[in-house]
Amino acid sequence: MNASDIMTTEVVSVGPDTPLSDVIKTLLDNRISAVPVVEGGTIIGIISEGDLLRRTEIGTEHKWSRWLELATSSDDLAADYVKTHGRSARDVMIQPVITVRVDTPITEIADLLESRMIKRVFVVRDGQLVGIVSRANLIQAVASSKTPAIESSLTNDRQIRDTLLNELRRYRWAAWPTEANIIVNNGEVHLWGRIRSEEERKAMLVAARNTPGVCGVEDHMEYPQSYLVF
């Protein structure tokens, strides 16, 4: 699944010379938290609610102490002044803007949103803005996805156990995947053995429940016995 499969194509935007008052009205009227700044079809910046928190109109601009002002470069001070006093979208917008292509896999988009700690990413085709993918779009994709069909060849207990073992052996956190610790009876998986954490327990249970052909999972896993030495 790619960006084009889940993106929203109707993207509200403003121009670089749009007055800041109109930018704010656009955010409020459309109930959005950010708006792209577009010029000639190309996205050149973005303005979010966070970019409007420090404004001279409401007295929230930075109050620089003498020592902090001396420690800050003149360019940074000038840029801050423009951001807190500017009157157009061009003055306040953040650039460059993170974008993806229409054929970018949604796995890469999820990684991007997580690593950059952002809520949305814009989609471009030949440099032109064509859509937006937000966290909500990704969640909707999960909600709309269907569980892969269970192949009849995997309904055999032995095959279920082999499939689960092969899955667990791929991961370092699964320290004990052996046939002795996984018993399958009529599609019901029984997990035995010693675990090191509750996170490991949860991961084992998820792996078992996701195995094709499994109709139930019983948890018999326990922590290693500890001894007190006096």
N, C-alpha and C positions, 0 to 999 in steps of 0.2 A: 504494500500500500504506500502510495506516494503523497506528496503535498497536494497535488491536484485532486486527489480522491477525497480529501477532508476539508480543504480550505474554504473559507467564506469569500465569495467573489465580490459581494457588494461592500466595498470598503469606503467608509466616509473619510474624506481628506480635506485639507486646507492648502492654500497657496502660501508661498513664502512671505508675501506682502499682506496677508490677512491680518487685520488688527487683532491684538490679543483679546480684546473683549469679544470678538466674534469667535475666536478659537475656544474660549471658555463656554460660550453659548452652544457651540457645536458639541462639546463634551457633555454638557448638561442635557441638551435636547435629545441626544442619541443614547444617553445613558452608557457612555463608554469611558474608559479610564485613560485612553491615549488616542492620539490621532496622528497619522503620517502627514508630513509636509511634502507636497508633490509639485514639481515644476516640469511642464512638458511631458507628463506621463511618467517621469522618473522620480523616485522617492529620494529626497535629499536630506530629510531629517525626521524627527519624531518629537512630539510634545506629550508628556504624560502628566498626570495629576501631581506627581512628585516634583516636576519641574516648576510648578506654580506655588509651591509651599512658601518659598522665600520671596516675598514681594513687598515693595515699598508702600503700596496702597494700604496694606493692612499692618504695616509696621513689623514684619517678620524677616526683613532683610538682615544679613549678617551684621552684627555689631563687632567690628574688629577691635580688639585691644591693641594698645600701642605696640606691645612686644610681638603679638601675632602678626600684626600688619608689617612690622619690620622683617619678620621671618618669611613672609609671603612675597613671591615675585610680583613685580608691577604688572606683568601680563595676566597673572591669575586674578589680581585685584580688579583689573580693567574688565576681564571676562565676567567676573561676578557682578560688577556694576551693570553691565549690559543685560545680564540675565535677570537681575532684580528690578531694573528700571526700563528695560526695553518695551516697546509698544507693538511690535509685530511678531509674527510667527518666526521669522528669520532670526530675530534677536534671542528668542528663548529656546528654540529647538536644539536637540541633541544630535550630533553627527560624529562619525558615520553611523549608518543604520545597519543592523544585522539583517541580512536577507537570505533566502534559500531559493532554489530553482523549483519549477513545477514538478520536476522528476526526482526531487530529493526524497529519499525514503523517510518514513515517519519515525523510524528508529533513530536516525540522525537528528531529526527535529527534536525528539524527546531529549536526546543527549545535550543538544544545544540549549534548550530551555532550562535544563537542570544545571549545566555547568556555568552558564552565564547568569543564572538566577533571574530570568526574565519571564514575562507572562505571555509574550506573543512574538511571532516572527513574521515578516512580510515575505510574500512570494512574488518573484519577478520572472518574466519571460522576455529575453532579449533586452534586458535592462528596464523594462516597463513593469510597473506595479499591476499585478493581476489578482492578488488575493492576500489573505492573512490566515495564519494558523495560530490559534490560541491554545492554552491549556484545556479550555472547555472543548475545543474540537477534538483533541486527543482523547479526552474522557468519553465523548460521544462515540468515537470510533471503537473504544473498548466495549461500550454498552451495546453497540450494534453488531459486534462480532459474534460469530456462531462457533460453538465448540466443534472441533473437527469430528467428522463422523467416525464412530468406533468400528474398526474393521473386524469382521467376524472371525478372521484368522487369529485375533489376539484375545479371544474369549477363553482360550485354554489357560488354566491356572499356571502351567509351566511357562507358557509364553509371557504371561503377565509378570511373573517373577523375573524372568530373564530381561524383559524390557525395563523394569524398574531398577534392577541391578546395573544394567548398562547406563542408565541415566545417572544414578548416584555415583558411579565410578568416574564420572566426568568432573566431579567437584571435590576440592580439597576439604571442604567443611564436612563432608560425609565420610567420617573416618572408619566406619565399621561395616560397609555394605558387603555382607556375605550371605550365602544361601541359608545358613543356619539361623540368621536373624530376620529373615523374611519368609513368612509362610502364607501361602495363598490357598484358600479353600472356597470353591464355588464363587470365585470372583471377589472374595473378601480378603483383604490384605491384613495380616497381623505383623506388626513391627515390634521386634524385640531388640535387646542390646542396651549398651550404656551410652548415654549422651553427655556432652560437656556443657550444654547451655540450653536455655529455652528457645533461643533462635534456631539452634540445630534441630530441636524437636519440631518446631513449626515448619522448617524447610523439608524435613523428612516426610511430614504429613502431607504437605503440598505436593511433593513429588509423587507420593503414592496415590493421592486422589486424582492427579492429572494423568495417570497411566491408563491408556485405553483398555477397556474391559473391566475396570475395577468398579464394583458396586458398593463397596464399603471399606472402611479402614478402622482397625482397632489398634489403639496405642498402648503397648506394654513396656515402653522404653523407660529407663530409670537412670539416675545418677550413680556413679561408682560409690561404693560404701566407704565411708571415712572412719578412721579410728582415732580416738583420742589417746595421746601418750602422756602419762603422768610421770 
